Amino acid sequence: MKTPLISVMCVIVCAAASLAGDVPSGFLPLSKLSDAQAKARQSKKLIAITAHGSDDQCPYTADAFAKGTAALRSSCVMVYTRVSDFRSQKDSLPASLKTPAETAVDGAAVAFYVYDPDLGKIIASVNRGQIEKDPKSLTATKKMVSEAQKQLAGSSAAGGTDPLDVFHKPTR
C-alpha cells in the first residue's frame, strides 16, 4: 500500500516542479512583471529583478545569489529571470529595463536590479563581482533600498510627489 502512495506523491511533486520552471521559491517569473508591480504597489515595496546566468554549478554565484536575496527580500518584491530570457524579452520590457537586459552577464553570474514599483527609476544594482569582492557594496545597496522603501511607504501615506528621491535630500 505504501508503494502506490509514494509513487503518486512523486508524480505530483515532479509535475509541480516542472510547472514551476526554474523560478526559485519566493520569486515571481519575469513574465509576471505586471503582477509584481501590483503587489509592490499594494505592499509599498520596491521591485528587485534578479538576472541569473546559465551556470548553476558555480558555488560563488550561488553564494552571491543567496546573499543578495537575503539582503533585498524584506524590502522588495522579487522577480527572477535567466539572463538569456531577459535579453530575448528586452523589446517587450519597459524602457528602464532595456539597458540592464542588454548588459547582463551570462554564465557564472547574478545581478540584482532594484526599481520603484512603476519601473521608471532604478534605485540600486549589485552583481556577483561586487558582492564577492566588496561585502560593503551589498550593505550599501541594502541601505539605499531600505531608505527608498521607507520613503515610498512614508510618501504614499503623505501623498508626496517623488517618493523615491533618495539622492536629493532636503537640507536643514
C-alpha positions, -999 to 999 in steps of 0.1 A, spaced: 0 0 0 29 24 7 45 19 -27 15 33 -47 11 62 -23 48 71 -27 46 68 -65 16 91 -66 34 116 -44 65 115 -66 43 122 -97 26 151 -80 59 166 -68 76 162 -102 46 177 -120 46 207 -97 83 212 -102 80 211 -140 51 236 -139 71 260 -117 100 260 -142 133 271 -126 120 301 -107 132 299 -71 107 299 -42 96 334 -32 102 349 -67 78 357 -95 89 350 -131 97 379 -154 66 370 -174 45 381 -143 62 415 -141 28 433 -140 17 411 -111 49 420 -93 42 457 -99 7 454 -85 20 435 -55 47 461 -49 23 490 -51 -1 473 -27 26 463 -1 46 496 -6 77 477 -17 102 480 -45 109 455 -72 141 436 -74 148 419 -107 173 391 -104 191 382 -136 208 348 -131 234 334 -156 232 300 -171 259 283 -149 241 267 -119 272 248 -108 293 278 -96 294 280 -58 304 317 -59 273 325 -79 251 305 -56 266 324 -26 261 358 -42 225 348 -51 218 338 -15 234 369 0 216 393 -25 183 376 -20 186 378 18 196 415 16 167 425 -6 138 402 1 123 422 30 121 455 10 113 442 -24 90 420 -44 115 396 -60 113 388 -98 135 362 -113 148 357 -148 176 339 -166 199 363 -185 191 346 -218 153 352 -212 160 388 -200 178 395 -233 152 378 -255 123 397 -239 140 431 -238 119 446 -266 87 439 -246 101 454 -214 98 489 -201 125 513 -213 142 514 -179 149 476 -181 163 476 -216 199 486 -207 202 460 -178 188 434 -202 214 442 -228 243 444 -204 236 415 -181 264 390 -180 256 353 -187 275 323 -174 285 322 -137 268 355 -129 239 370 -110 228 406 -108 201 424 -88 184 455 -102 161 473 -78 133 496 -92 104 517 -80 70 499 -84 64 518 -117 97 506 -131 106 541 -141 136 547 -118 164 523 -109 172 526 -72 203 503 -70 220 475 -86 246 450 -74 262 420 -91 282 389 -82 316 405 -87 307 434 -63 292 411 -37 322 388 -38 350 414 -38 335 441 -16 309 429 10 303 466 19 287 471 -16 259 448 -6 255 466 27 254 500 9 228 486 -16 207 472 12 208 506 30 198 525 -2 170 501 -9 157 502 27 158 540 27 139 542 -6 113 517 6 108 537 38 103 569 17 79 551 -6 58 540 24 60 574 40 53 594 9 25 572 -1 8 579 32 16 616 30 8 620 -7 43 631 -17 52 637 -53 85 618 -56 87 590 -30 119 576 -42 141 607 -45 167 593 -21 195 611 -38 182 647 -32 175 651 5 164 685 17 189 705 37 182 717 71 
